[in-house]
């Protein structure tokens, strides 16, 4: 049995952008699949939310917890799973948009042969492709991923972000932010062009709309100069000038800019008052990488702290990872309690990395640990980005 992508794409032509579940169901009939449910992970990556189809189920599907259900296990591991049910074999497969894990597809088939499971897996890839393309034309998928309303600042920030995961043969990058529904000042951005991977993180001062506006301007300045092929020093300096010119020193942003040569593994970066990144080698977090920081962007002209920023360099070995994070990670704490701290972050990074988990699952678990430490009540935005060079 083979999955006919051409036929599937033709079935999707001129369809309602919100009708992905119905398109998937029509295609799945070719291998007798039934009771089809398309789940999308919520913004906090805690639950899988079912997309409604036009054909009502006898029992409307419910949300599935990422941590405790079969669908959640497939989301975490990105491996198909199956279980026998009275009506047949229930099969769960990942839904992936490019490299970004989006959700899970659940179908019931008469028999889960290797050929059928492969067809179901292809159907999950097809569903991810459809969602990635159709989401530009409808709000249905974004709305379905919300367990509650996003703040306006969070809505601005989520629209600004690149895909949370990118995988190629040479590298993987995965990022995540919290509080998912109220994040305002944290953001990150990346791009891969030829043999160069560019990565940046921003932590704007304050909370709410103003922080989101500052972060948006910082990302916009970075993307503009990156696309002009400017050097790290130039992008760093111009970011400072852009924020200072617009806000006259009233606000600022911390962060870093990095370039990684995917041929050699050489990473260069600048730091604008952000916590230093952590090197992970052979499953062990070895400690922080140092780069003399500048003052935060937007303050250099106001503090007479101008001059060329320091560009640090590190040569990665195949399999090395670099963990970047904002201060909301290590400073997270409950009133009167200890901060999360760098040492705990290093210990947990080693714990998760030593089990050879994928970067997207490592960052999800790290963010989960930070939320647990502060009983889900973060006082500041918390962002992690994990880059792995495969060599």
Residue pairs with C-beta under 8 A, 6 or more apart in sequence:
1 31
1 115
1 116
1 118
1 119
2 119
3 118
3 119
3 122
3 123
3 126
4 30
5 122
5 126
7 27
8 23
8 27
8 126
11 23
11 26
11 27
12 23
12 130
15 22
15 23
17 134
17 135
17 137
17 138
17 140
18 134
18 138
18 140
18 141
19 53
19 54
20 38
20 51
20 127
20 130
20 131
20 134
20 141
21 36
21 37
21 38
21 51
21 52
21 53
21 54
22 53
22 54
22 55
23 130
24 36
24 38
24 105
24 123
24 126
24 127
24 130
25 36
25 53
25 55
27 123
27 126
28 34
28 36
28 107
28 123
31 109
31 116
31 119
31 120
32 109
32 110
33 107
33 108
33 109
33 120
33 123
34 87
34 88
34 107
34 108
34 109
35 57
35 87
35 90
35 106
35 107
35 108
36 53
36 105
36 106
36 107
37 50
37 51
37 57
37 61
37 105
37 106
37 107
38 50
38 51
38 53
38 95
38 103
38 105
38 127
39 48
39 49
39 50
39 51
39 61
39 64
39 71
39 95
39 103
39 104
39 105
39 106
40 48
40 49
40 51
40 95
40 102
40 103
40 131
40 141
40 144
40 145
41 47
41 48
41 49
41 66
41 75
41 101
41 102
41 103
41 145
42 48
42 49
42 145
42 146
42 147
42 180
43 145
43 146
43 147
43 150
43 158
43 180
43 181
44 147
44 178
44 180
44 181
45 66
45 176
45 180
45 364
45 367
46 65
46 66
46 67
46 147
47 63
47 64
47 65
47 66
47 147
48 63
48 64
48 65
48 66
48 69
48 71
48 72
48 75
48 103
48 104
49 63
49 144
49 145
49 147
50 60
50 61
50 62
50 63
50 64
51 140
51 141
51 144
61 106
64 70
64 71
64 72
64 104
65 72
66 72
66 75
66 76
70 81
70 83
70 90
70 92
71 92
71 104
71 106
72 104
73 81
74 80
74 81
74 92
74 93
74 94
74 104
75 94
75 101
75 103
75 104
76 361
76 364
77 361
78 94
78 96
78 101
78 358
79 94
80 91
80 92
80 93
80 94
80 117
80 120
80 121
81 91
81 92
82 89
82 90
82 91
82 92
82 112
82 117
83 89
83 90
84 90
85 108
87 108
88 108
88 109
88 110
88 111
89 108
89 109
89 110
89 111
89 112
90 106
90 107
90 108
91 106
91 107
91 108
91 109
91 112
91 116
91 117
91 120
92 104
92 105
92 106
93 104
93 105
93 107
93 117
93 120
93 121
93 123
93 124
94 101
94 103
94 104
94 105
94 121
94 124
95 101
95 102
95 103
95 104
95 105
95 124
95 125
95 127
95 128
95 131
96 102
96 124
96 125
96 128
97 128
97 129
97 131
97 132
97 163
98 128
98 132
98 163
98 166
99 163
99 165
99 166
99 167
99 168
99 172
100 163
100 164
100 165
100 166
101 165
101 360
102 128
102 131
102 132
104 124
105 120
105 123
105 124
105 127
107 120
107 123
109 116
109 120
131 141
134 141
135 141
135 142
146 181
147 181
148 181
149 181
150 158
150 181
150 182
151 181
151 182
151 184
151 208
152 209
152 212
153 182
153 183
153 184
153 207
153 208
153 209
153 211
153 212
154 179
154 180
154 181
154 182
154 183
154 184
154 212
156 209
156 212
156 213
156 216
157 177
157 183
157 184
157 186
157 187
157 212
157 215
158 183
160 187
160 189
160 215
160 216
160 219
161 175
161 177
161 187
161 188
161 189
162 188
162 189
162 190
162 191
164 174
164 175
164 176
164 360
165 172
165 173
165 174
165 175
165 359
165 360
166 172
166 173
166 174
166 190
166 192
168 192
169 390
170 262
170 389
170 390
170 391
171 192
171 197
171 260
171 262
171 387
171 388
171 389
171 390
172 358
172 359
172 360
172 387
172 388
172 390
173 190
173 197
173 199
173 359
173 385
173 386
173 387
173 388
174 358
174 359
174 360
174 362
174 363
174 385
174 386
175 188
175 363
175 383
175 384
175 385
175 386
176 363
176 364
176 367
176 383
176 384
177 183
177 186
177 187
177 188
177 381
177 382
177 383
178 367
178 370
178 371
178 378
178 381
178 382
178 383
179 378
179 381
179 382
183 381
184 204
184 206
184 207
184 208
184 209
184 211
184 212
184 215
184 381
185 202
185 203
185 204
185 205
185 206
185 207
185 211
185 212
185 214
185 215
185 253
185 381
186 201
186 202
186 203
186 204
186 215
186 326
186 328
186 381
186 382
186 383
187 201
187 202
187 204
187 215
187 216
187 218
187 219
187 383
188 199
188 200
188 201
188 202
188 324
188 383
188 385
189 199
189 200
189 202
189 219
189 222
189 223
190 197
190 198
190 199
190 200
191 197
191 198
191 223
191 226
192 198
192 262
195 261
195 262
195 263
196 259
196 260
196 261
196 262
197 259
197 260
197 262
197 387
198 226
198 257
198 258
198 259
199 257
199 258
199 259
199 260
199 324
199 385
199 387
200 219
200 222
200 255
200 256
200 257
200 258
201 255
201 256
201 274
201 324
201 325
201 326
201 383
201 385
202 215
202 218
202 219
202 222
202 253
202 254
202 255
203 253
203 254
203 255
203 274
203 326
203 327
203 328
203 381
203 383
204 211
204 212
204 214
204 215
204 218
204 251
204 252
204 253
205 211
205 214
205 251
205 252
205 253
205 296
206 214
206 251
207 380
207 381
210 251
211 381
214 243
214 247
214 251
214 252
214 253
214 298
215 253
217 242
217 243
217 246
218 239
218 242
218 243
218 253
218 255
218 297
221 235
221 238
221 239
221 242
221 243
222 235
222 239
222 257
225 234
225 235
225 238
225 239
226 235
230 238
232 257
232 258
232 259
232 268
232 269
232 270
232 309
232 311
233 270
233 308
233 309
233 311
235 257
236 257
236 270
236 272
236 294
236 297
236 309
237 300
237 308
237 309
239 253
239 257
239 272
239 297
240 272
240 294
240 297
240 298
240 299
240 300
240 301
241 301
242 297
243 251
243 252
243 253
243 297
243 298
244 298
244 299
244 300
244 301
244 302
247 298
248 302
249 298
249 299
249 301
249 302
251 298
252 295
252 296
252 297
252 298
252 299
253 272
253 296
253 297
253 298
254 272
254 273
254 274
254 296
254 297
254 326
254 327
255 272
255 273
255 274
255 297
256 269
256 270
256 271
256 272
256 274
256 277
256 291
256 324
257 269
257 270
258 267
258 268
258 269
258 270
258 324
259 267
259 268
259 269
260 266
260 267
260 316
260 387
260 389
261 267
262 389
264 315
265 315
265 316
265 317
265 318
265 320
265 389
265 391
266 313
266 314
266 315
266 316
267 313
267 314
267 315
267 316
267 322
268 311
268 312
268 313
269 277
269 291
269 311
269 312
270 291
270 294
270 309
270 310
270 311
270 312
271 291
271 292
271 293
271 294
271 309
271 310
271 312
272 293
272 294
272 295
272 296
272 297
272 309
273 293
273 294
273 295
273 296
274 293
274 324
274 326
274 327
275 288
275 325
275 326
275 327
275 329
275 330
275 342
276 288
276 289
276 290
276 291
277 288
277 289
277 322
277 323
277 324
277 325
278 285
278 286
278 287
278 288
278 289
278 322
278 323
278 325
278 345
278 346
278 349
279 285
279 286
279 287
279 288
279 289
279 314
279 320
279 321
279 322
280 286
280 320
280 321
280 322
280 323
280 349
280 350
280 353
281 317
281 319
281 320
281 321
282 319
283 350
283 353
283 354
283 355
283 356
284 350
284 353
284 354
285 323
285 345
285 346
285 347
285 349
285 350
285 353
287 346
288 342
289 312
289 314
289 322
290 312
291 310
291 311
291 312
292 310
292 312
293 310
294 300
294 305
294 309
294 310
295 303
295 305
299 305
300 306
314 322
316 322
316 389
317 391
318 389
318 390
318 391
319 388
319 389
319 390
319 391
320 388
320 389
321 353
321 359
321 386
321 387
321 388
321 389
322 386
322 387
323 345
323 349
323 384
323 385
323 386
324 384
324 385
324 386
324 387
325 345
325 382
325 383
325 384
325 385
326 380
326 381
326 382
326 383
327 380
328 370
328 378
328 379
328 380
328 381
328 382
328 383
329 340
329 345
329 366
329 370
329 382
329 383
329 384
330 339
330 340
330 341
330 342
330 345
331 339
331 340
331 380
332 339
332 340
332 370
332 373
332 374
332 378
332 379
332 380
332 382
333 339
333 340
333 373
333 374
333 379
334 373
334 374
334 375
334 377
340 369
340 370
340 373
340 374
344 369
344 373
345 366
348 365
348 366
348 369
349 362
349 366
352 361
352 362
352 365
352 366
353 362
357 365
359 386
359 387
359 388
362 386
363 384
363 385
363 386
366 384
367 382
367 384
370 378
370 382
371 378
